[in-house]
């Protein structure tokens, strides 16, 4: 029996030796390595593509934020002029020269056109039209009970407008246009021969007519893009002036397309790869970072429609158009959208193209060298996974505070909001802003400001649960998402964080410590049954503003006037 078993084994081994072919084994190994190397190389292309898209988004976000900051300066000036007008209406200065100007108005108000000039070297002159002109339309109103104060206030604001226009500025023109039949502007001519036609031109523009109570209930800054041939290339930002619930007029600023392009080029800085384009809400091109008009990447009607459809569904993202990849992001202080256009040719000449070519060469090397190539691929896979994780972390976190960045916070908050809504659980949002942060940068430098931000972020993160989400959404602004936490409990959490921030001293320089404080706004989905994170953040932001108005360093979790 044992002998028979031995014979069978020997027969099988002999058969295997006859069938063993080294060439066949080598060919089989080559085929296996070729298949695996091809699959792994293809996967690396997919990974690099994801890293490439993330890189495009990061570059676009940086440029958009830089342009937003530049436009915010002009918007802040516009709001400052409105606030100055309101304060001047509330408490007019009792200067004889202003009272004299008001008296002169009563002598010239019936003229077809007139001008009140106090001191053209100090303030802008007021140009106006007659009572009869004002009475022709219901949009205009010359209220005798208010006109004296308004003229006095306009002359005060004219000083600020003239002062702003004499410095280095981005705006082409600043102006105040009143419903009472007068205006003042930084480009006012010495003679007002065309005062009637110019005033008519002002009060018929959308930036004036669409600032009424019905058209702009929020009384917010709005941007308008000239469509007429006469004003083509002009962009106007305007804001209404209200006092005692009465609409007095509009403060506005004009920007030329050339100015916007210069701001865009400054924002792009040394990020020359790809073209950045700024569009208005109708997707009409305003400015491009391209060096000349011939080098601008144009889009046909079908491509613009595809981009518009993609933008409607999200405020940021990307879309492929043939050999081009287009990413976009909406701006916070401008009614428009920024696109970044990256062509295939630029991609090939850039980092992504270089890595793709290297992978192709390596694939050919793998095919020729068999096992040696397989080891090289395995090593590259390890390196690429490390690169992938590094890029993913950078794409979703703020490097200074190590909290989630704005994009990561919004994505996680939307998911948590939908989950809480399905489970009928509370969902709260805390909006945090460090008080007087700009003063810290001005006094101690930006390194001290970075220490303050990092310190505040650490306190915020240490006071949260594992399933809570915190992120940095602005310069010194943070946001916390609390799933399963009701409004009162969220307010208590905010109060604990506020007290911890207020109690700590921060070493900003050698032997120099400071204390900081923060203002908080809290909202909850159970207040109105609305689980939209954007809406809850907006409510929390409004309450944060109320906290600022009430003296800072406090938590506001109910709207002013409510029990």
C-alpha positions, 0 to 999 in steps of 0.5 A: 500500500505504501509502495503504491502511494509513493509511486503516485506521488512520483508520477505527479512530480514528474508530470509537473516537471515536464509541464514546468516552463520557465518562459511561461512562468516569466510571461505569467509574472510579466502579465500579472505585474503589468496588470497590477502596475496598470491598475495602480497607476490608474488609481494614482491618476485618480488620486492626483486628480482629486488632489488637483481639484482640491488645489484648484479650489484652495487657490480660488478660495485664496484669491476670492478672499483677497479680492473680497477683503479689498472690496470690503474696504469700500463697502465699509466706507459706504456704510460709514458714510451712511452712518455719518449721514444718520448721525448728522440728521439726528444731531446737526451741527449748529455752525453758522455756515451750515445755517446760512446754507440752509437759509440760502436754500429757501431762496433758491429752491424754486429755481430750475437748478441751483448750487450751495457751496460752503467752502469748496476746499473743505466740503463738496457743493450741493446741486439741486433742482426746483420744487416743481421738478420734485413734485412731478414723481412720487418717488421724490419728496421734498419734506419741508419738516426734514429738508433743513436737517438733511441739507445740513447733514449732506454738507457734513457728509460732503466733507467726508466724501471729499476727504475720501476722494482726495486720498488714494482710492479704488472708487471712481466716484462717491455721492449722496443722492437725495429724494428731496431734489439734490445731490453731491458727488466727488466729481461735481463740476464747478458749474452746474449747467446740467444739474437737472439732467444729471439729477434725473439721470441719478434718480432713474438708475436702478441703484437709486430706484431699487433702494426703496423700502419695498425693494430693499427691506434689509437696507443692505448694500447692493451692487448694480451693473450698468447695462446702457451704452453710456455707462458701460463699464461702471459698477455701482454699490449703493445703500439707502439712508433711513432715519426715523423710518423715513427714506432720505436718499442713497449713498453710492460709489462707482467703480470702473471695470479697469479698477475691478480688474486691477483689484483682481490682478492684485488679488491673484498676485503670484498665482499665475497658473490658470485664469481668474475671471469675475462675473456679475449675477447675469454671468457677464464678464467684468474682469479677467486676470489675463494679460490681454483681451486675446488671451481670455478664455471665452465661453459660448452660450451653452457653456455659460448655461452649464456653468450657471446651472452648476452655480445655482445648485451650490455657492462653490464647486467645479465643472469640466468643459471639454479640455478645461476645468472651471471652478467657482466661488461666490464673493461675500461683499460683491454680487457676483461669482469668481471663476478659475479656468484651467486648461489642459495645456496648463495642466500638462505644463503644471505640477499635475501634468508633470506627475502624470508624465512621470507615472506614464514613464514609470508604467513603461519601466514597470513593464520592462523590469517586472519585479523591480518595477513592482517594488518601485510602484509599491513604494510610490503608492505609499508616498502618494497615500501620504501625500493624499492624506496631507492634502486632504487635511490641508483642504479641510482644516485651518492651519493656524487654529487646527480647526475645520475651515469654512468649507469643512464646517459647512459640509459637516454641519449640513450633514448633522442638520439633516440627521437631527431633522430626521431624528427630531432632535435639537440642533444649535449653532454658536457664532463667536467673534473676538472683540477688538481683534484688529487692535491687537494686531495694530498694537502687538503685530500679527504674530500676537494676533496669531497667538490669540487666535490659536489660544481662543481656538484651543479654548473653544475646542476643549469645551466641546463634545466629541460629536460637536463641530467647531471651525474658523469661518473668518479672520477672528470669527468662529462657529460651533455646531451642537447636534442634540443640544437645545437653545438654553443648553447651547447658551450655557455652553457659549457662556462657559466658553466666554468665561474661560476666554475672558479669564485667561491671560495670553503671553503675546510678547516677552513679559507682555500679557493681554486679556481678550474677550469674545461676543457670542450669538446662539440659535437653535433649529427648534425656535422656528423648526428650520434645520438649514445651517445657513439660516441658523448661522445667519440668525446666530450672526445677527445675535452676535451683532446684537451682542456687539451692540450691547457692549461685547463680551456677552452671549445673546441667544434671544432676539432683542425685545423678546422675553 
